[in-house]
Structure formats: structure tokens, C-alpha cells
Amino acid sequence: MPISDSVILGHDVRIAHPSLVNLYGCRIGDGTRIGTFVEIQKNASVGSRCKISSHSFICEGVVIEDEVFIGHGVMFTNDRLPRATSADGSLQTEEHWTVEPTLVRRRASIGSNATIVAGVTIGVDAMVGAGAVVTRDVPDGAIVAGVPARVVGAVTDRSHKVETLNGES
């Protein structure tokens, strides 16, 4: 079953193709839109009026606040030291790692194919460029891009006007 009975769906959540998603143990807020081939794992939370584009992966420990845009193929992680096996060669299980929480604050936007490393906070109204690898916190209203992501500009008002560090608008 692509959408588990353990999922809490808010009012008017729209899932483009329910048979082509994998949602379990998560919470999805009112009015959120979810594209095809999205996985949202247990103990993850997506706020209200968000857009989660196709092929994105939202793992355990990720909290996405209201009005957030997640582009196509965005990848979240939840473990900074992943390993398949323990020192003795046995396969690791959930008891062998600690989930590191990640927070995406309200009205943030994350561009397609960005990777968000475990344990960071992306600030209110912040924008993450396509293909960026976010390894540290992103301040409110900052625009970050690159590998690793660096501040390259700022969102200057609620209409999402942007200004780059070299003064271009």
C-alpha cells in the first residue's frame, strides 16, 4: 500500500498519483500538494499549503513548516555517519544510529536536485538553489547555491524580490 494507514493527512491534501508515492508514519498538513514518486518516511512532518515535487525523498526526522516549496528530486538525509554494518560486520539496524533532525522553516524554497544534509535548519523565506548541497544552517531570507551551499544573495521582501551579493536584482 503506497499510502499507509499510519499517515495523517490534513484537509484537501492532493496527491497526484496515490499509487505512485510511498508515505508511511508521517503527517501532511492541510492543502499540501504531493507529486509522483515522492517518499515521506515515518516521523517526518510536512506543513500546510506546501508543494512537494516529484521524485523527492523526505526522511525520518525532517520537519517542513507551512508554505514550503520542495523542487523535483530534493534529497534529505538524517544521519551524518551512515554505515551499512557495525564494527563486527553485522548489518546495522535502527538501534545503531541516531536520527538528526532537520527543519525547513515557513515559506522556504528548495530547488530541484538539492541535497539537505542532516541536522541543518533552513530559515524563513530562504531559497536553496537547484543542485546545492546544504551542509550548514541557512539564515532567514538568504539565497544559497553551490557545493557546498554558500550565501549568494537575499530575498528582500515578501514578494520574493531577490538581490545577489553583487547588487543585481
Residue, then its C-alpha position, 0 to 999 in steps of 0.5 A: m500500500p503506497i499510502s499507509d494507514s499510519v499517515i495523517l493527512g490534513h484537509d484537501v491534501r492532493i496527491a497526484h498519483p496515490s499509487l505512485v508515492n510511498l508515505y508511511g508514519c508521517r503527517i501532511g498538513d492541510g492543502t499540501r500538494i504531493g507529486t509522483f514518486v515522492e517518499i515521506q518516511k515515518n516521523a517526518s512532518v510536512g506543513s500546510r499549503c506546501k508543494i512537494s515535487s516529484h521524485s523527492f525523498i523526505c526522511e525520518g526526522v525532517v520537519i517542513e513548516d507551512e508554505v514550503f516549496i520542495g523542487h523535483g528530486v530534493m534529497f534529505t538525509n538524517d544521519r551524518l555517519p551512515r554505515a551499512t554494518s557495525a564494527d563486527g560486520s553485522l548489518q546495522t539496524e535502527e538501534h545503531w544510529t541516531v536520527e538528526p533532525t532537520l527543519v525547513r522553516r515557513r515559506a522556504s524554497i528548495g530547488s530541484n536536485a538539492t541535497i539537505v544534509a542532516g541536522v541543518t535548519i533552513g530559515v524563513d523565506a530562504m531559497v536553496g538553489a537547484g543542485a546545492v548541497v546544504t551542509r550548514d544552517v541557512p539564515d532567514g531570507a538568504i539565497v544559497a547555491g553551490v557545493p557546498a551551499r554558500v550565501v549568494g544573495a537575499v530575498t528582500d521582501r515578501s514578494h520574493k524580490v531577490e538581490t545577489l551579493n553583487g547588487e543585481s536584482 
